[in-house]
């Protein structure tokens, strides 16, 4: 049987009900692309997170109904900042740190992309409506899977390889965005109002990609969304194969 990589997905926390949860779309998209989704509870303990990551081949950081605490990038909270859950931010940063140590594939979606950027020393626009002039609508509402605005894609990069086009339409469900780009990351797609829609790791050997839209919502009907998950899962599978080869080579050398 072909190996199916184990991919960790960080969860959300509902404060009132005191429960961890995650929408089904992320896990279904990963499974359909050939991966095994593994939910990571928001337990912000370094030892716990390290042990969980040890058993994974890649990490997916999903969207969230929360905002990254602006204290991470040295700003005071804007009046339109939405709720902040420390356990979410802390766990996300620990997961990213462990993934970086292991050079694991990372796919970050919406909030996840913003957390990735902040983890690398970047900053965020805390509210597009209040802080960006002449912006387009980035909170489209229902239907959630409708591709509502175009993005322009850089000539080179993972997204360019997958999209095979200079412009595509994507869905949009966010009120924050990237301001300054984090260390080692590059922007590879933009909306017409210059909002960054995709970031990638500048190292050619590392698959680390963040998208501001939600490919998990329309992977069944949208070719680019399917391609994103297929490439991510393939990268996770390839990493597992490489690690096994290294382990076998090490045993032979003993």
ABEGO torsion letter per residue (X at the ends): XBBBBBBBBBBBBBAAAGBBBBBAAAAAAAAAAGBBBBBBBBBBBAAAAAAAAAABABBBBBBBABBBBAAAAGBBBBAABBBBBAAAAAAAAAAAAAAAAAGBBBBBBEAAAAAAAAAAGBBBBABAAAABBGBBBABAEOBAABBABBBBBBABEAAAAAAGBABBBBBBBBABBBBBBBBGBBBABBBAAGBBABBBBABAABBBBBBABBAAAAAAABAAAAAAAAAAAAAAAAAAAAAAAAAAAAAAAX
